[in-house]
């Protein structure tokens, strides 16, 4: 059997025929031509073109389930995916949604609840981290503590979030640090530490911070 593209007396007539009635050489050429046509179609047609010639003129760089996207649409698609993933992580890890996160950030003035700047002291924090009380240990199947659960109490930059974790949520340590930095001495009495912690709780209640957070998230951050 000869190739469908063969003419009498040509080498095509003598070559083995593959599926479709073409010889191997013609089959490879046809496949490459189809791939090139598909590539050219992708390079000239964005999924969101819909009559907008600007989309068709841009290079297509990302393939999604529905089709191909140009560079501009691909950036928006990646940003939307990132936002959805972050919202899902906030909900699954901390039990709050994007709306609650935004409300808490607005209540804090958009800055870290401890040090103040939006990006933290190092200037590299991309987003404020969710800080929560470490009340209940969550263990894996081997009994090892993988994380600590507790109600959300604020948003912190990466540095402050790390420091609070290293201090293991102990207000006495923070009080000792305040007395040390303010007084410039390591001679600190436990009575002064306890009094400062009590004052901190009183001032927090007077400022209405606990009530504001309870209104936003429905949790009390002062009294465990």
C-alpha positions in Angstrom: 0.0 0.0 0.0 1.4 3.4 -0.9 1.2 6.8 0.8 -1.8 8.9 0.0 0.6 11.7 -1.1 2.6 9.4 -3.4 2.7 9.8 -7.1 3.7 7.0 -9.4 7.4 6.5 -9.4 8.1 8.5 -6.2 9.8 7.2 -3.0 6.5 7.7 -1.2 5.0 4.8 -2.9 7.7 2.5 -1.5 7.6 3.7 2.1 5.7 2.0 4.9 2.2 3.5 5.5 1.1 4.5 9.0 -2.3 5.4 10.3 -4.2 7.8 8.1 -2.8 6.4 4.9 0.4 8.5 5.0 4.0 7.3 5.1 6.1 8.1 8.2 7.7 11.2 6.6 4.3 12.8 5.6 2.8 11.9 9.0 5.6 13.7 10.9 5.4 16.7 8.5 1.6 16.9 9.0 1.9 16.7 12.8 4.5 19.5 12.9 2.3 21.6 10.7 -0.6 21.1 13.0 1.5 22.0 16.0 2.8 25.1 14.3 -0.8 26.2 13.4 -1.9 25.7 17.0 1.1 27.6 18.3 0.4 30.5 16.0 -3.3 30.5 17.0 -2.3 30.7 20.6 0.1 33.5 20.0 -2.6 35.6 18.3 -5.7 34.9 20.3 -6.4 35.6 24.0 -9.3 34.0 25.9 -10.6 37.4 26.9 -10.2 39.0 23.4 -14.0 39.1 22.6 -13.5 41.6 19.9 -10.7 43.6 21.7 -7.8 43.7 19.3 -5.4 44.7 22.0 -5.6 41.2 23.5 -5.1 39.5 20.2 -2.0 41.5 19.5 -0.3 40.5 22.8 1.7 37.3 23.2 -0.2 34.5 24.8 1.8 33.2 27.8 -0.5 31.1 30.1 -2.8 28.3 29.4 -5.9 27.8 31.7 -8.7 25.4 31.5 -10.8 27.5 29.2 -8.0 28.5 26.8 -5.0 30.8 26.6 -4.3 34.2 28.3 -2.2 37.1 27.2 0.5 38.5 29.6 -1.9 41.2 31.0 -4.7 38.7 31.6 -2.2 36.1 33.0 -1.1 38.6 35.7 -4.7 39.3 36.7 -5.4 35.5 36.8 -2.3 34.8 39.0 -3.3 37.6 41.4 -6.8 36.3 41.6 -5.5 32.8 42.3 -3.2 34.2 45.0 -6.0 36.1 46.7 -8.3 33.0 46.7 -5.5 30.8 48.2 -4.8 33.4 50.9 -8.5 33.7 51.8 -8.7 29.9 52.0 -5.6 29.7 54.2 -7.0 32.5 56.5 -10.2 30.6 56.9 -8.8 27.2 57.4 -5.9 28.2 59.7 -7.3 31.1 61.7 -11.1 30.9 61.2 -11.4 34.4 59.7 -12.2 35.5 56.2 -10.7 38.2 54.0 -13.4 40.6 55.1 -12.5 40.1 58.8 -8.8 40.4 58.0 -9.4 43.7 56.2 -11.6 45.0 59.1 -8.9 44.2 61.6 -6.2 45.8 59.5 -8.3 48.9 59.2 -9.0 49.0 62.9 -5.2 48.9 63.5 -4.7 51.7 61.0 -3.1 49.4 58.5 0.1 49.0 60.5 1.7 46.4 62.8 -0.1 46.4 66.2 3.3 46.5 68.1 6.0 48.4 66.2 3.8 50.5 64.0 5.2 50.5 60.4 3.3 48.6 57.7 6.4 46.7 56.6 7.9 46.2 60.0 11.3 47.5 61.2 13.2 45.6 58.6 11.1 47.1 55.8 10.6 43.7 54.1 7.3 42.4 55.4 4.9 42.0 52.5 1.8 41.4 54.5 0.9 41.6 58.2 0.7 38.2 59.8 -2.2 37.0 61.8 -1.3 36.6 65.5 -3.3 34.4 67.8 -3.1 33.1 71.4 -1.3 29.8 71.8 -3.8 28.1 74.1 -4.5 24.6 72.7 -1.8 22.3 71.3 -2.6 20.6 68.0 -0.8 17.3 67.7 -0.1 15.0 64.8 -0.7 11.2 64.7 2.6 10.7 66.6 1.7 13.1 69.4 4.1 15.8 68.4 2.8 19.4 68.7 2.6 20.9 65.2 0.9 24.2 66.1 -1.0 26.0 68.9 -4.6 27.1 68.4 -6.2 30.1 70.0 -8.3 33.2 69.1 -6.9 35.8 66.9 -5.8 39.0 68.7 -4.2 41.2 66.0 -1.9 41.6 63.0 1.8 41.9 63.3 4.8 42.3 61.0 7.1 39.4 60.6 9.6 40.6 63.2 7.1 41.3 65.9 5.3 38.0 65.2 8.5 36.1 65.6 9.4 37.9 68.8 6.0 37.2 70.4 6.4 33.6 69.5 9.8 33.4 71.0 8.5 35.0 74.2 5.8 32.3 74.2 3.0 34.7 74.8 4.3 35.6 78.2 3.4 39.2 79.1 5.8 39.1 82.0 8.7 38.7 79.5 7.5 41.8 77.6 7.1 43.7 80.8 10.7 42.8 81.8 11.9 43.9 78.4 10.1 47.2 78.7 11.6 47.8 82.2 15.0 46.8 81.0 14.9 49.1 77.9 13.3 52.0 79.7 15.5 51.8 82.9 18.7 50.7 81.3 19.4 48.1 84.0 19.0 44.4 84.4 18.0 44.8 88.1 14.2 44.3 87.8 12.0 43.2 90.6 9.2 40.7 90.1 6.8 43.1 91.9 7.4 45.7 89.2 6.9 43.2 86.5 3.6 42.0 87.9 2.4 45.6 88.4 3.2 46.5 84.8 1.4 43.4 83.5 -1.7 44.4 85.5 -1.5 47.9 84.3 -1.3 46.7 80.7 -4.5 44.7 81.1 -6.3 47.6 82.7 -5.2 50.0 80.0 -6.2 47.6 77.3 -9.7 47.3 78.7 -10.0 51.0 79.1 -8.9 51.7 75.5 -11.7 49.5 74.2 -9.2 47.4 72.2 -10.8 44.1 73.5 -14.3 45.3 72.7 -13.3 46.4 69.2 -11.7 43.0 68.4 -14.7 41.2 69.9 -16.9 43.2 67.6 -14.8 42.4 64.5 -13.9 38.7 65.2 -16.2 37.7 68.1 -13.3 36.8 70.4 -11.8 38.1 73.7 -8.0 38.5 73.5 -7.4 39.7 77.1 -8.9 37.0 79.2 -8.1 33.5 78.3 
